[in-house]
Amino acid sequence: MIKWYNLIRDIMSIEEFKAEIEERRRLYDDLFDRETIALLIIDELGRNTLHIKKIKDLQPGINCTLFGIVLTYNDKTIEMLDETGIVTVVADEKIKGVKPMDTIKIINGYVDRNLEIRLDRYSLIEVLPIEILPSIDIKGVIEDINPTHVFLKDNDEYGFVTTTTIKSSNDKHTIFIWNEHIKKLQSYKTGDPIYIKNVSRRKQSNGIELHVNSSSTIL
């Protein structure tokens, strides 16, 4: 537990840390061991940066925290997306309170040999609150376009999503491109100038997501 405490020693004393762990053990009826509770506390305080991974960086045999958007959900299985790829999340028990397009946080997920995330009694899924911000226009140069991912939606129709990075005059943006806009994007290549109107913005605890959806236009 000391290795976890060192990450928050500027926030609380070791006595407070140990007391919080014991209080949560009672609250959770000994469902989690002390090590797991310590990790959850560190994560809640935003200091679990050592274990936060992007999907492209997942490796078999590690435990990790990751953020992503739910593409599909089916009882014990989630397909989730971040700006680097797609991963399947499999739980021991039925997953509740999650729906497509939710932004979620997986805490203490285990990466198996198939590069799937396994959730057990020591793992948590948190649905992050979303604040919808005003749409913006983005003009810049395409730095990269990632492969398109295909997924099956709840209505049994296929959905399509990819990400692209655009460098503008004062910033760099990673943008999720959905469905019908992908065909338009395929006419562009790295280095091309691009102008996108009405890019949707969703703010959550891990940052601001940018989406090109049905209300957007690629010019």
RAFENWO-V638003 format. One record per residue. RES is the residue in one small letter. SS is DSSP state (helix for helix, strand for strand, loop for the rest). PHI is phi in whole degrees, -180 to 180 (999 if undefined). PSI is psi in whole degrees, -180 to 180 (999 if undefined). Layout:
RES SS PHI PSI
RES SS PHI PSI
This chain:
m loop 999 -24
i helix -62 -37
k helix -63 -33
w helix -74 -40
y helix -62 -35
n loop -60 -22
l loop -79 -16
i loop -130 18
r loop -63 -19
d loop -84 -6
i loop -103 -41
m loop -145 159
s loop -78 164
i helix -63 -34
e helix -66 -43
e helix -65 -39
f helix -63 -48
k helix -65 -39
a helix -65 -39
e helix -65 -39
i helix -62 -46
e helix -66 -37
e helix -63 -40
r helix -73 -31
r helix -61 -42
r helix -67 -41
l helix -63 -41
y loop -88 6
d loop 56 43
d loop 61 23
l loop -67 -37
f loop -110 147
d loop -81 172
r helix -63 -38
e helix -62 -44
t helix -66 -42
i helix -64 -40
a helix -59 -43
l helix -64 -40
l helix -64 -40
i helix -63 -46
i helix -59 -42
d helix -65 -44
e helix -62 -32
l loop -85 3
g loop 76 21
r loop -110 11
n loop -90 40
t helix -70 -22
l helix -66 -25
h helix -109 1
i strand -77 126
k loop -125 151
k loop -88 156
i helix -60 -38
k helix -66 -18
d helix -98 4
l loop -68 140
q loop -134 145
p loop -58 140
g loop 92 2
i loop -106 154
n strand -100 143
c strand -153 165
t strand -115 136
l strand -148 156
f strand -112 148
g strand -172 176
i strand -106 133
v strand -74 121
l strand -90 -51
t strand -136 155
y strand -143 133
n strand -150 91
d loop 56 -84
k loop -107 7
t strand -131 136
i strand -126 139
e strand -106 120
m strand -125 156
l strand -129 139
d strand -127 -172
e loop -71 -5
t loop -112 -10
g strand 164 -169
i strand -124 144
v strand -140 150
t strand -95 133
v strand -113 126
v strand -122 129
a strand -112 154
d loop -70 -33
e loop -122 166
k loop -60 133
i loop -86 130
k loop -118 152
g loop 76 18
v loop -120 140
k loop -141 161
p loop -55 142
m loop 78 0
d loop -67 144
t strand -95 124
i strand -124 162
k strand -123 122
i strand -96 125
i strand -113 128
n strand 61 46
g strand -87 148
y strand -106 131
v strand -91 117
d loop -87 -177
r loop -68 -18
n loop -92 9
l loop 61 34
e loop -102 151
i strand -90 123
r strand -104 131
l strand -111 133
d loop -126 -162
r loop -66 -17
y loop -97 5
s loop -104 159
l strand -136 148
i strand -117 126
e strand -118 123
v strand -84 120
l loop -84 137
p loop -66 141
i loop -117 134
e strand -112 122
i strand -82 120
l strand -98 161
p strand -58 144
s strand -67 157
i strand -132 163
d strand -101 142
i strand -126 128
k strand -127 129
g strand -177 -156
v strand -120 136
i strand -73 124
e strand -93 -36
d strand -161 158
i strand -131 122
n loop -86 163
p loop -59 151
t loop -82 136
h strand -106 139
v strand -110 136
f strand -142 157
l strand -97 120
k loop -81 171
d loop -60 -28
n loop -88 14
d loop 68 14
e loop -95 156
y strand -85 140
g strand -113 159
f strand -135 140
v strand -151 144
t strand -145 176
t strand -129 149
t strand -137 151
t strand -110 127
i strand -120 129
k strand -100 117
s loop -98 -173
s loop -66 -26
n loop -132 9
d loop -163 172
k strand -126 131
h strand -122 130
t strand -100 124
i strand -125 135
f strand -83 127
i strand -110 125
w strand -114 140
n loop 50 -117
e loop -63 -20
h helix -76 -17
i helix -66 -38
k helix -61 -41
k helix -65 -41
l helix -63 -31
q loop -65 -14
s loop -83 -4
y loop -104 161
k loop -139 168
t loop -56 132
g loop 97 -12
d loop -76 144
p strand -73 150
i strand -149 149
y strand -134 123
i strand -121 127
k strand -100 147
n strand 58 52
v strand -76 123
s strand -74 145
r strand -125 132
r strand -125 119
k strand -97 130
q strand -142 -179
s loop -63 -21
n loop -94 1
g strand 134 -160
i strand -114 124
e strand -90 142
l strand -115 130
h strand -133 134
v strand -101 108
n loop -127 -156
s loop -64 -22
s loop -92 -2
s loop -98 163
t strand -138 128
i strand -97 120
l loop -101 999
